[in-house]
Amino acid sequence: MNKIITLRSRPQGWPTDETFEFKEAQVESPAEGQIVVRSLYFSVDPYMRGRMNDSKSYIPPYQLGEAIVGGIVGEVTESRSEAYNPGDKVMGYLGWKLYNVVDAAAVRRIDENLAPLSAYLSVIGMTGLTAYFGLMDIGKPKAGETIVVSGAAGAVGSIVGQIAKIQGARVVGIAGSDEKVKLLTDKFGFDAAVNYKTAGDLKAAIAEACPNGVDVYFDNVGGDVTDAVMSLLNDYARIPLCGAISAYNMEEGADLRPSILTKLIKTRSMIKGFVLSDYTDRLEEGAKQLGQWLSEGKLKYEETIIEGFDRIPEAFLELFKGTNVGKMLVKITPDEG
Ligand SMILES: NC(=O)c1ccc[n+]([C@@H]2O[C@H](COP(=O)([O-])OP(=O)(O)OC[C@H]3O[C@@H](n4cnc5c(N)ncnc54)[C@H](OP(=O)(O)O)[C@@H]3O)[C@@H](O)[C@H]2O)c1
């Protein structure tokens, strides 16, 4: 039997049990040219919250009653395509299902001898590539500059900080617990880190960690954290606007802030929103560079892995509570499916 998680209703504010529906169905037979992919790892990502709204964006909304779609690493269990054999490992944007029956072209082959399977959803996958292109193409860090990263202990943020260190920058991370702050300096090599939940005067705490001001602010969270960093921008600062997770569960019409516009004018800074799909034709370049840094030991990564298909919605919601360190993933146990 197949297990499927669909979008039952569009959440207003935080998703609840009403948002998701668990279904069971027979696994369909593949048609000519199709393969059956058994899911091994599911990526849960903050952007999925946006797709639950019925609003225009860079990617269409999820449809009610349809399986939620996201990054999945899986194993081919049946093939009616010359491109794949049973046992091949693949990655694709597939449904939250134990088994997906898809055209062979819907996935790409991955090699578990080059990197662990989960890494194709984290450090050398979507989040690592987002860090790479957002920082290098928009942030353009230079040696000696100060780079601040919010959401710093997460999947994107932890890689951003390390790439900035490789470029010779001074790196300051902002994260939501003392454990994360310690991890940033001890494991990921950040020069300083601030716990935004306990700092008190957040602007003063970030200022102390950035005695020369802020040249690049890689923003993953928005809201109060971003307000505090913005006041410290140097002239000609660059701000890759990657995400605003603090706003994702706000009711429609809520005041998103931050109140930064005059600061941007005064400092002649550049702020630019981006999504990874802007870089579709350069993904190979990014993956090659990340893979090289990884093999040279210059890049470290963390994953928080929750086990069990039924826990995918829970893992997704934990992203907004900050329980994850590094990339949040759900692993399917061998006895499932
Ligand atoms: N533009 C793109 O193409 C692209 C691609 C991937 C991701 N993104 C965006 O990048 C950001 C990070 O994504 P990710 O996959 O790496 O997730 P992540 O950082 O691994 O996980 C989310 C983290 O956000 C923090 N957080 C949650 N609520 C917060 C709040 N109200 N204020 C401040 N921090 C909060 C939590 O850490 P703390 O404990 O530190 O609070 C949590 O661990 C998200 O905004 C996401 O939408 C954009």
The ligand as an ORCA input file, in Angstrom:
! r2SCAN-3c Opt
* xyz 0 1
  N      15.294     32.056     -1.883
  C      15.413     30.736     -1.993
  O      15.560     30.161     -3.083
  C      15.395     29.933     -0.733
  C      15.775     28.577     -0.731
  C      15.803     27.892      0.494
  C      15.434     28.540      1.645
  N      15.028     29.829      1.597
  C      14.663     30.558      2.816
  O      15.800     30.560      3.649
  C      15.397     30.554      5.002
  C      16.077     29.394      5.723
  O      15.623     28.180      5.130
  P      16.253     26.794      5.600
  O      15.726     25.756      4.696
  O      17.716     26.945      5.742
  O      15.581     26.601      7.009
  P      16.360     26.439      8.409
  O      17.100     27.715      8.647
  O      17.108     25.172      8.405
  O      15.173     26.285      9.447
  C      14.389     27.346      9.817
  C      15.023     28.122     11.002
  O      14.447     29.417     11.043
  C      14.549     29.915     12.365
  N      13.301     30.606     12.700
  C      12.058     30.071     12.769
  N      11.161     31.030     13.109
  C      11.879     32.188     13.254
  C      11.519     33.537     13.608
  N      10.257     33.883     13.861
  N      12.506     34.464     13.672
  C      13.794     34.133     13.423
  N      14.188     32.869     13.081
  C      13.244     31.921     13.002
  C      14.761     28.712     13.286
  O      16.078     28.825     13.854
  P      16.329     29.654     15.224
  O      16.437     28.630     16.310
  O      17.607     30.356     14.936
  O      15.157     30.578     15.428
  C      14.701     27.515     12.361
  O      15.588     26.489     12.722
  C      13.876     30.474      5.003
  O      13.347     31.762      5.148
  C      13.571     29.913      3.639
  O      12.284     30.247      3.180
  C      15.000     30.544      0.430
*
